[in-house]
Amino acid sequence: MLNRDDKVFLGVNTRGLACYASPALIAEKGEIEVARRMGLEIRSYPVKTDLSGTVVMVDAKSHEDAVDRWLRRQK
């Protein structure tokens, strides 16, 4: 049985409830998908993909996270 110390804090949902998830669930589904299912607000941020100025929208918690997620996808 997992207790709260064994889980990762994801944030506070729109109803004001703290949301925690197990590291195994996050590894399986991804942090953004788990957070979305728990009712956390996930925004899309614009990311320039190259010097040509092409922009894509990436779901993330912050703009920096969106850039990191885009760069990881390109490897």
URZI-V760059 format. One record per residue. N is the residue number from 1. RES is the residue in one small letter. SS is DSSP state (a for helix, b for strand, c for the rest). PSI is psi in whole degrees, -180 to 180 (none if undefined). OMEGA is omega in radians with two decimals (* if undefined). Layout:
{{N/RES/SS/PSI/OMEGA} {N/RES/SS/PSI/OMEGA}}
This chain:
{{1/m/c/131/3.12} {2/l/c/140/2.99} {3/n/c/179/-3.05} {4/r/a/-28/3.13} {5/d/a/-22/-3.14} {6/d/a/1/-3.06} {7/k/b/164/-3.12} {8/v/b/130/3.09} {9/f/b/125/-3.13} {10/l/b/-29/-3.12} {11/g/b/-169/3.14} {12/v/b/128/-3.09} {13/n/c/-180/-3.05} {14/t/c/-19/3.10} {15/r/c/1/3.10} {16/g/c/14/-3.14} {17/l/c/137/3.07} {18/a/b/137/-3.10} {19/c/b/125/3.11} {20/y/b/150/3.07} {21/a/b/153/3.12} {22/s/b/149/3.09} {23/p/a/-32/3.13} {24/a/a/-42/3.12} {25/l/a/-42/3.11} {26/i/a/-41/3.12} {27/a/a/-36/-3.11} {28/e/a/-48/-3.02} {29/k/a/-25/-3.04} {30/g/c/142/-3.04} {31/e/a/-39/-3.11} {32/i/a/-44/-3.14} {33/e/a/-42/3.12} {34/v/a/-45/-3.14} {35/a/a/-41/3.13} {36/r/a/-43/-3.13} {37/r/a/-25/3.13} {38/m/c/0/3.08} {39/g/c/13/3.09} {40/l/c/147/-3.14} {41/e/c/123/3.10} {42/i/c/125/-3.12} {43/r/b/162/3.02} {44/s/b/134/-3.12} {45/y/b/143/3.10} {46/p/b/136/3.11} {47/v/b/126/3.04} {48/k/b/130/-3.05} {49/t/c/-24/-3.13} {50/d/c/-175/-3.10} {51/l/c/-15/3.13} {52/s/c/-12/3.10} {53/g/c/7/3.09} {54/t/c/132/-3.09} {55/v/b/135/3.04} {56/v/b/156/3.09} {57/m/b/129/-3.09} {58/v/b/130/3.09} {59/d/b/131/-3.14} {60/a/b/173/3.10} {61/k/c/-26/3.12} {62/s/c/169/3.12} {63/h/a/-41/3.12} {64/e/a/-41/3.10} {65/d/a/-38/3.12} {66/a/a/-43/3.11} {67/v/a/-45/3.11} {68/d/a/-43/3.14} {69/r/a/-41/3.12} {70/w/a/-46/-3.12} {71/l/a/-38/3.10} {72/r/a/-36/3.13} {73/r/a/-29/-3.06} {74/q/a/-12/-3.13} {75/k/c/none/*}}
